[in-house]
Amino acid sequence: MKDHFQEVDENLEDPSLLVEGSQQFPCPSCGATMIFSPEHQSLRCQYCETTADLASEDTTVIEYPLNEAEEKADHNWGGEKVVLKCSQCGGESVVDNSTKSSTCVFCGSSHVVIEDKDLGIKPESLVPFHITKDDAEKKFVQWIKKRLYAPRKLKESLNYDTVRGVYIPFFTYDADTQTAYTAKRGDYYYTTQSKTVNGKVVTERVRHTRWRTVHGVYSFYFDDVLVNASKKVDNHLVKRIGGFDAKKLVNYQGEFLAGYFAERYSKSLKTGWDEGRETVDQDIYYGIQKQVGGDEFRLINRSTNYGEVKFKHILLPLYMASFPYRNKVYQFIVHGESGRVVSEYPKSVLKILMTILILLIGFGLFYYFFMR
């Protein structure tokens, strides 16, 4: 499919009122657009407050063989979808084609275009949002107020209206591994030795290591190795914000995305597996070490058969906003389940210097009155 770009209309009445979800659902009472409500875990009309329960889904989550996923996995997200692409940072979000305007959730830029391209593999499951946008904004306000070294101008200029609920893409991988290895096992043993120190005979206990070569096979089935498939959300922040409850995963339905963005994954399945395999290989190393036992361990060589690697695409909920400060863009994210806030933020050099000065004065006074 040949890509084409269309500039987004930025002269609409109020872009903040537009539904940013990946599918629209009309209210049966008033006809307005319903969005997913984290409080009710159902669709809810923004105007007449009518609610509509989500249909029960018993569809089995499918995991695709990695080498066949691109061809066999479902690419139909349901409804007429487009990709909103930020021409400044390159971030891509899947939305309904009726969405006419938006700021980029990753960098805050208004330079957003509609790109006609494949949406990618449809998510198999997701964890729904469990806290509201208002809750996320309040938590961030509380968080930033406690940042002692955040510049005052930053706190005064933050625009909380830019907070958006974004489903971040993740890949999970399954692999049934068999690893043949050769290792060295070291076991401690002790002897008593005598030596003369300052004319006196002193005995001491000396530790030695007895090494022996060990050959073996370590088998382990890795289930749902999680890999962040986004290049626009700082992986360092994602790791800091904490995990998600896998028990809350539900089958993908368009209703869960009503009123929210869904980032289009920006890593290939192979790149994701390369990252996942690093985690797998590290765990295999520790598994072999535990299997070999002993007091010390040296791995000589190993060869791993990963079996048929399987893959699925899932979405996890974050509230996000970006704020520019002195020619740099900072991201903050709020966990869509727990409300935990994580962000990088600028530090005021003046506040840091004032703190150091106060501490120096305090130490000086303490020394003058108590240590002289």
VENLINZI-V483420 format. One line per field, one symbol per residue. burial: # if it has 16 or more other ideal C-beta (glycine too) atoms within 10 Angstrom, else .. A space follows every 10 residues. Layout:
BEGIN
burial = ???
END
This chain:
BEGIN
burial = .......#.. ....#..### #####.#... ..######.. #.####.... .#........ ..##.#..#. ..#...#... ######..#. ######..#. #########. .#.##...## #.######## ###.###.## ..##..#..# #..#...#.. .######### #####.#.#. #.###..... .......... .......... ...#...#.# .#.####### ####..##.. #..#....#. .######### #######.#. .##.###..# ...##.###. ##.#..#... .#.#.#..## ########## ###.....## #######.#. ###.##.#.. .......... .......... ..
END
